[in-house]
Amino acid sequence: MVGLSIGEQHFVKGGIAQDLRTDGRKRLTYRPIYVETGVIPQANGSARVKIGGTDVIASVKAEIGRPSSLQPDKGKVAVFIDCSPTAEPTFGGRGGEELSSELALALQRCLLGGKSGAGAGINLSSLLIKEGKVCWDLYIDGLVISSDGNLLDALGAAIKAALTNTAIPKVNVSAEVADDEQPEIDISDEEYLQFDTSSVPVIVTLTKVGTHYIVDATAEEESQMSSAVSISVNRVGHICGLTKRGGSGLDPSVILDMISVAKHVTETLMSKLDSEISAAEACEDES
Amino acid sequence: MGKLREVELLLNQTQKVRFERAMERLQSRTNNSVIVADSIPFNHDEAFLKGHGTSLVDGESLTTVCGVVNHVDKLVYVRTLRARYKAEVGDIVVGRVIEVAQSRWRVELNSTQDGLLTSMNMPDAVQKRNTSVDELNMRNILVEDDVVCAQVGESQRDGSLQLLLARSHKYGKLHKGQLLKVDPYLVRRSNLHFHFIESLGIDLILGRNGFIWVGEHAQSNDPMVVDNEIISSKTRQSILRIGNAIRVLSTLGFTLTPAVIMETFNLSHTENVQIHDMLGSEFHVLVTEREAERRTRA
């Protein structure tokens, strides 16, 4: 990451204070978002999202597994993120591990809800095939190819798009068996079920610079932040997850204010993402 | 190249058609571009000097790089397009300080070599001898990450560092603005690299290394004094608009001259384009069309 001189830092901070960021955006304006789905043919679902200079790919693979004994009526989802060295040379080797695990944890919190599975954005019960015996395991992988700030929002959007693109094969449980045996299953090659993503939330990161918050910070602006709060909101306006980064502490009233700003921004972001995703799916169907 | 740009710019159907049409008009009639091992036609009667990117093989002159063939008097050379900046003596460059060493500052120039600034080459230093107090005070003048503007001098004997000169008050530390990075080949050599746009009160410095500075006009005579006043909203808008004009021209691959930049700036005003929308596909197509018109007229 290139540092900024004192003069440039003042310029960035002053711009944010005057509602004129370095590329002319207002504080609550997103950069143009570009969505492409079906980029990885071998995966059950995939998507590539570009927000300005940030470029990420998300893929979803479904495999047959056993539900955990604590939650026998739900499937399992695991989220892994990899920051590629092509984004930043410092991500090579083990350099990107800290950031990757931080992002994966934040995404899991936003998408999967609590330990009991309550409040999950993804409906885990829909992944169940036979209670206690067979379920779908979803492995969601995110790859950061180019990093220009706001990785979490981009990854959240990519995962939402990838899940919309996901088709899980239909499974027929062939025969009734005794309780301690695994049932035989027949995975259909023909019939697929689209994954239901109506309740998958989007993530909005609010970066605090000085006394103002901005949405969709570039890498330059992120270097000047005092703290950042990422809030994931779903279609109905409920908060599914909350993550705070950054060294400086925040007054609780500031957090409440940020939450209301995030809810307001989510409305436009959610509709924009939905239209971009459906356009991408339509494009993919044509080609 | 045109197809690549279309994908980057996300043009819709009508925009694609307009863009392609304008790009066609911009294609030059004579095609001087060459790839490796193309032969360069020249008259054996006149003595031609073979410059960079050429080599004599079996009595024939072949190119060794991909680029554009240029003839300057008797010199024939191949100018590459996407190469790293190669510092030439007398060039104006903009750089960022990356290290404060014992008696000098190391400056990043977006080139294979770093630049070198010593206190001997700063303004107000008339053959000053380096005392130990000077060395301790180095951080008062320039620190890491500061942006400076300088002229390129000779390169060191071992070729590792390029000497930079900042002798007159024109050069020095830059603040109150933003630094933009473009491909070095878009900034051509000219007589004037500092441009003071009076109507807007803005300094525009086109560094030949591809670093471009757009900022508020430095008022004080001593460029090392930092002025902490807040930039007015009007000046800031002009700075951002010019910055975005440069970004658009750089994405489209058009050579950057102050005239072209100001034209793009004025175009954005006449078309009532919001500053942020200048980076959108519609404005890119407009700029391409206007450039095509300008070149066919000229």
Interface residues (C-beta under 8 A of the other chain):
Chain A: V2 G3 L4 S5 I6 G7 E8 H10 F11 G14 G15 Q18 L20 T22 D23 G24 R25 K26 T29 P32 Y34
Chain B: L10 R96 V143 E144 D145 D146 V147 K173 L174 H175 K176 G177 Q178 L179 G215 V226 N228 I230 I231 S233 R236 Q237 L240 R241 G243 N244 R247 Q274 I275 H276 D277 M278 L279 G280
